[in-house]
Amino acid sequence: MKALTDRHLSLLRRHMVELISVQAERLEDETGRPCLDVRVLAALQRVPRHRLVPEGLEPFAYKDVPLPLGFDKTMAPPFVAALMTDLLNPAHGDAVLEIGTGLGYQTAILAELAKEVRTVEIVEEFSARARLVLGRLGYGNVAYRVGDGSHGWAEHGPYDRILVTAAADRPPPALLTQLRPGGRLVLPLGQGEEQRLAVLEKDAAGAVHLREQVSARPFPSGMPPDPMEGEEGRGSRPLPGLP
């Protein structure tokens, strides 16, 4: 079989975005939104996801499935990346903090939409590859850090938007501190079937409110084989226990 050409990949990417739009409409009851922001869809169309997946998984790049990264990590399906970006709603002038760089796909989407992105990844190999590939793709508004993302990146805060890609039982306090008044934080809360995407906002007085929760249950769960197998690799209400 012949290798995929740039034309093939462009067609597959366009098809992926069209399918994501259809899926967003079908999941309106679950997500509370009839469609995704056109800016988000346009960003998905511009980002070459096949450059940002593990080697050997390029044929799966534009399928709406999670991909194995190694180190017991997975790459979220494109629909989840799109929905989380839509919930975050970054503006062109925003400073964004991303926790969990992975191989840089979500990072690239954020960089398309915001003024600057700072991204923290605990796996050094992931961060190094993301820096290399995103640099080659021309994303000059991204800064990288290797470390524990729960501590954020305080030296450059506060941030207008914070996106956490890995699930937690509760929002890390350091990230709430680094969120600017009027800012928004999006993260998955809970585990398994109970996991939800939470949208937190900080008001002018510094209090954090849970604005919205979206079930993660309807999202795709199929995954191709891991080629690296064996490697280590709606209304606003106060959120109890938060400032």
Stockholm file with secondary structure:
# STOCKHOLM 1.0

chainA/1-243         MKALTDRHLSLLRRHMVELISVQAERLEDETGRPCLDVRVLAALQRVPRHRLVPEGLEPFAYKDVPLPLGFDKTMAPPFVAALMTDLLNPAHGDAVLEIGTGLGYQTAILAELAKEVRTVEIVEEFSARARLVLGRLGYGNVAYRVGDGSHGWAEHGPYDRILVTAAADRPPPALLTQLRPGGRLVLPLGQGEEQRLAVLEKDAAGAVHLREQVSARPFPSGMPPDPMEGEEGRGSRPLPGLP
#=GR chainA/1-243 SS CCCCCHHHHHHHHHHHHHHHHHHHHHTHHHHSCSSCCHHHHHHHHHSCGGGSSCTTCGGGTTSSSCEEEETTEEECCHHHHHHHHHHHCCCTTCEEEEECCTTSHHHHHHHHHSSEEEEEESCHHHHHHHHHHHHHTTCTTEEEEESCGGGCCGGGCCEEEEEECSCBSSCCHHHHHTEEEEEEEEEEESSGGGCEEEEEEECTTSCEEEEEEEESTTSCCCCCCCTTTTCCCCCCEECTTCC
#=GC SS_cons         CCCCCHHHHHHHHHHHHHHHHHHHHHTHHHHSCSSCCHHHHHHHHHSCGGGSSCTTCGGGTTSSSCEEEETTEEECCHHHHHHHHHHHCCCTTCEEEEECCTTSHHHHHHHHHSSEEEEEESCHHHHHHHHHHHHHTTCTTEEEEESCGGGCCGGGCCEEEEEECSCBSSCCHHHHHTEEEEEEEEEEESSGGGCEEEEEEECTTSCEEEEEEEESTTSCCCCCCCTTTTCCCCCCEECTTCC
//
